[in-house]
């Protein structure tokens, strides 16, 4: 079975929006040097949601959006505090299992 295409972004504000958008799965965070890269799927639904976002044709619950933003920040800092040495640039944290692995 082919692997589902994912969407990656370093933008935490876009990620907070995508994280609360129905039909989109937040699948984890990858490391790119010192940056966090947020990963979502399926890519086609993310594209549709982002198109709506940019033309301001979407509605979100403000409280849910702020909570999503804060949880992403917490996740970044948690991952930084849990590192033993430097992670590889392809390290991924899988949220359902909590396991770390390279891609």
N, C-alpha and C positions, 0 to 999 in steps of 0.2 A: 504494500500500500504506500503511495507517495506521501512524503512528509508535507504537512501543511505549511504554507508560506507564512512567515511572521513579519511583523512590523517592528522596527527598532527606532528608538528616539532617546536623545539625551535630555530633552525638554521636560522638566518635571511638571510644568503647568499643563502641557498637553497630556502627559501621562496621567495626571490626576483626573482630567476629564475622561480620558479613555477608560480608566479603571472603573468608573461608575456608569459607563455606557452599556445598556443591555445588549447582549449578543456578542460582546467582546471579552475575551479572556486575557487576564494579566498572567503571563506565564513565568515571569522571573526577571532578574536583573543580571546583566553581564557586566564585566569589568572591561574598560578600555583605558588602560593606563590608570590614571587617577579618577577617571570619569565613570559614572554609573550609566548604563544603557538599559532602558526599560524595554521589555519585550512583550508584545501583544499578538493575539491571533483571533480570528483569521484576518489576513491582510486586506482582503476586499471589503470587509465590514469596517475596518479601521479607516480605509480611504474614504468611504461614504460618510462616516462620522466626522472625519476631519474636514471634508468638504462642507458639511453642514455647519461645523464650528466656525470656519473662516467666513462664511457668508451670514453668520449670526442667525441661523435657522434651527437652533437647538435650544432646548430648555433643560436645565439641570436644577436639582435641589441644592441651594447654596451651602447648606450645612453638610450635606454629603460630599460636595466638592472640596470644602475646606478640610473635612476629616480625611478624605482621600489624599490630599496634598500632604497633610501632616503625617499620615501613615507611610507615605513614600519617603519622606525625610527621615522618619524614625528607622525605616528599613535600611537606608543608606548608612546611617551612623551605626546601627547595630552590626551591619556587615563589616564595617571598618573596625569596630571594637573586637570582633570575633576572629580576625585574621591572625594566623601564626606565620609571620614572615610575609613576604610579598606574594600575592596571588598571581596566577598567570593572567594574561590579557584576555583569555577566553573562558575564565571561570564563570560559572552560572550557578545561581542559587535557585533551586526548584521549590516552589512554594508549597505544593501539595505534600512533598516528601521531606523538605528541609535539607535534602542532600545537595552536596556540591559536586560539580563535575565540569569537565571541559567540553567544548563543542567542536 
